[in-house]
């Protein structure tokens, strides 16, 4: 296991960190001899900050939408009979049985100007025109892709609640909303924290979904990093951005283990 982690995780991470302190020559090559922090200084440029804030906003919005959709579903699943509960959990996990890239391309077909989803939205009067290659399409794709990561931790947290506490609150004349706010929500908070981190972290560095559904017209952090390596040929800047994204993921993972992972 240590050899596996060394080859596939530690060494690649070391290469990325090393490249972040390298120098980009005029020809677009990465020179490893002249070490500096110029790539990290450029992280404060307007273009980089715009991409970072856009990625942060879309990741946060995706997380909030997933939480709003997943909490009622997880609550409903956890209060069903064991047989129904197992069937619904399988239904939640079914998307994992197919490739994420294929599912994202399927949404590209659905969201095209003549796609089924676009025609359905127009038919019910919720809007017209093309949804594909817009921020709405990116958010929709991210919500679809990461919604199970919110449902499963919430279900694991809600399913362990002692419902006699809720009955006790109702016996003490608490309303349904007050019982939820004072009993159910605090006890399910570890699942909320865990699910939010599991959705926010990959959404912040997403590449496939913005590239396919957004057309990279308003690229997010993942797309911007790829552009630095492939198009701009600025390896040090792309590596420094990768280090920042890895840092965000590391912080999120630590919070998950401290706040949510130990109680699930």
C-alpha positions in Angstrom: 0.0 0.0 0.0 2.8 2.4 0.8 4.5 1.7 -2.5 1.2 2.3 -4.3 0.6 5.6 -2.6 4.2 6.6 -3.3 4.1 5.9 -7.0 0.6 7.2 -7.8 0.1 10.0 -5.3 3.3 11.3 -3.6 5.5 11.4 -6.7 2.9 13.1 -9.0 2.1 15.6 -6.2 5.8 16.3 -5.8 6.2 16.9 -9.6 3.3 19.4 -9.6 4.7 21.3 -6.6 8.1 21.4 -8.2 6.7 22.7 -11.5 4.9 25.5 -9.6 8.3 27.0 -8.6 9.8 26.6 -12.1 10.3 29.3 -14.8 8.4 29.6 -18.0 10.7 30.5 -20.9 9.7 32.7 -23.9 9.3 29.6 -26.0 6.8 28.2 -23.6 9.1 25.6 -22.1 9.3 25.0 -18.3 12.8 25.5 -16.9 13.5 23.7 -13.7 16.7 25.4 -12.8 15.7 28.9 -12.0 13.4 28.5 -9.0 11.1 31.4 -8.1 7.6 32.2 -6.8 6.5 34.2 -9.9 3.7 31.7 -10.6 2.2 32.2 -7.2 2.4 36.0 -7.6 0.3 35.8 -10.7 -2.5 34.2 -8.7 -3.6 37.7 -7.7 -4.2 38.8 -11.3 -7.7 39.8 -12.3 -8.2 36.9 -14.8 -7.2 34.3 -12.2 -9.4 35.9 -9.5 -12.4 36.1 -11.9 -12.1 32.4 -12.6 -11.6 31.5 -8.9 -14.6 33.5 -7.8 -16.7 32.1 -10.6 -15.7 28.6 -9.6 -16.4 29.3 -6.0 -19.8 30.7 -6.7 -20.9 27.8 -9.0 -19.5 25.3 -6.5 -21.4 26.9 -3.6 -24.6 27.2 -5.6 -24.3 23.5 -6.7 -23.8 22.5 -3.0 -26.9 24.5 -1.9 -29.1 23.0 -4.6 -27.9 19.5 -3.9 -28.6 20.0 -0.2 -32.1 21.4 -0.9 -32.9 18.4 -3.1 -31.1 15.7 -1.2 -32.4 16.4 2.4 -36.1 15.7 1.7 -35.1 12.7 -0.3 -32.8 11.3 2.3 -35.4 12.0 5.0 -38.0 10.1 3.0 -35.7 7.2 2.4 -34.7 6.8 6.0 -38.3 6.7 7.2 -39.4 3.9 4.8 -39.6 0.2 5.5 -36.3 -1.7 5.0 -37.4 -3.2 1.7 -38.4 0.1 0.2 -35.4 1.8 1.7 -33.0 -0.7 0.0 -34.7 -0.3 -3.3 -34.5 3.5 -3.2 -30.8 3.4 -2.1 -30.1 1.2 -5.2 -32.0 3.8 -7.3 -29.8 6.5 -5.9 -26.6 4.6 -6.7 -27.6 3.4 -10.2 -25.9 6.4 -11.9 -22.6 5.2 -10.5 -23.0 2.1 -12.7 -22.3 4.0 -15.8 -19.4 6.2 -16.9 -19.6 9.9 -15.7 -18.3 11.1 -19.1 -21.1 9.2 -21.0 -23.8 10.6 -18.6 -22.5 14.1 -19.1 -22.6 13.7 -22.9 -26.2 12.4 -22.5 -27.1 15.7 -20.9 -25.5 17.6 -23.8 -28.0 15.9 -26.1 -30.9 16.6 -23.8 -29.9 20.3 -23.3 -29.4 21.1 -27.0 -31.7 23.5 -28.8 -33.8 20.5 -30.1 -33.2 18.3 -27.1 -36.0 16.8 -25.0 -35.2 18.8 -21.8 -35.1 22.1 -23.7 -38.4 21.4 -25.4 -40.0 20.3 -22.2 -38.9 23.5 -20.4 -40.2 25.6 -23.3 -43.5 23.7 -23.3 -44.3 24.4 -19.7 -43.4 28.1 -20.1 -40.2 28.2 -18.0 -38.1 29.7 -20.7 -37.0 29.3 -24.3 -33.9 29.1 -26.3 -30.8 27.1 -25.9 -29.7 26.0 -22.5 -26.5 24.2 -23.6 -23.2 26.2 -23.2 -24.6 28.4 -20.4 -23.9 28.5 -16.7 -27.3 26.9 -16.1 -26.3 23.9 -18.1 -23.0 23.6 -16.0 -24.9 23.9 -12.7 -27.5 21.4 -13.9 -24.8 18.9 -14.9 -22.9 19.3 -11.6 -26.1 18.9 -9.5 -26.9 15.7 -11.4 -23.4 14.3 -11.1 -22.8 15.0 -7.5 -26.3 14.7 -6.0 -25.8 11.1 -4.8 -22.7 12.3 -2.8 -25.1 14.5 -0.8 -28.0 12.0 -0.5 -25.9 9.1 0.9 -24.2 10.9 3.8 -27.5 12.6 4.7 -29.3 9.2 4.7 -26.6 7.7 6.9 -26.9 10.5 9.4 -30.7 10.7 9.5 -31.2 7.0 9.6 -29.3 6.8 12.9 -31.5 9.4 14.6 -33.4 8.2 17.7 -37.0 9.1 16.7 -38.1 8.8 20.3 -36.5 12.2 20.8 -38.8 13.7 18.2 -41.8 12.0 19.9 -40.7 13.5 23.2 -40.5 17.0 21.6 -44.0 16.6 20.2 -45.3 15.4 23.6 -43.8 18.7 25.0 -46.1 20.6 22.6 -43.4 21.4 20.1 -44.7 21.9 16.6 -43.5 19.8 13.7 -41.2 22.6 12.5 -39.8 23.2 16.0 -39.1 19.5 16.5 -37.3 19.4 13.1 -35.3 22.5 13.9 -34.4 21.6 17.5 -34.0 17.8 17.2 -33.7 16.4 13.6 -31.6 19.1 12.1 -28.9 19.2 14.8 -28.6 15.4 14.8 -28.3 15.3 11.0 -25.8 18.1 10.8 -22.8 15.7 10.5 -24.4 14.4 7.3 -25.0 17.9 6.0 -21.3 18.8 6.6 -20.0 15.6 5.0 -22.3 15.8 2.0 -21.6 19.5 1.4 -17.9 18.9 1.4 -18.2 15.9 -0.9 -20.1 18.1 -3.4 -18.3 21.4 -3.0 -14.8 20.1 -3.4 -15.2 18.3 -6.7 -17.5 21.0 -8.1 -14.8 23.7 -7.4 -12.2 21.9 -9.5 -14.6 20.3 -12.1 -13.3 20.0 -15.6 -15.4 17.5 -17.6 -18.9 19.1 -16.9 -17.9 22.7 -17.7 -16.0 21.6 -20.8 -18.9 19.6 -22.2 -22.0 21.5 -21.1 -20.5 25.0 -20.8 -18.3 24.9 -23.9 -15.5 26.6 -21.8 -17.0 30.0 -22.7 -17.0 30.8 -19.0 -14.3 28.3 -17.8 -14.0 27.2 -14.2 -10.8 26.5 -12.3 -10.4 23.0 -13.8 -10.7 24.2 -17.4 -8.4 27.2 -16.7 -5.7 24.9 -15.4 -5.9 22.7 -18.4 -5.7 25.7 -20.7 -2.5 26.9 -19.0 -0.8 23.5 -19.7 -2.2 22.8 -23.2 -2.8 26.2 -24.8 -0.9 28.9 -23.0 2.0 26.5 -22.3 2.5 28.1 -18.9 3.3 25.0 -16.8 4.3 26.9 -13.6 1.1 28.9 -13.4 -1.0 25.8 -14.1 0.9 23.9 -11.5 0.5 26.7 -8.9 -3.2 26.7 -9.5 -3.3 23.0 -9.1 -1.5 23.3 -5.8 -4.2 25.8 -4.7 -7.0 23.5 -5.7 -5.3 20.6 -3.9 -5.0 22.8 -0.9 -8.8 23.5 -0.9 -9.5 19.8 -1.3 -7.2 19.0 1.6 -8.9 21.5 3.9 -12.3 20.2 2.9 -11.1 16.6 3.5 -9.8 17.5 7.0 -13.0 19.3 7.9 -15.0 16.2 6.7 -13.0 13.9 8.9 -13.2 16.2 11.9 -16.8 17.2 11.6 -18.7 14.6 9.6 -16.6 11.5 8.9 -16.2 10.3 12.5 -19.9 10.5 13.3 -21.2 8.7 10.1 
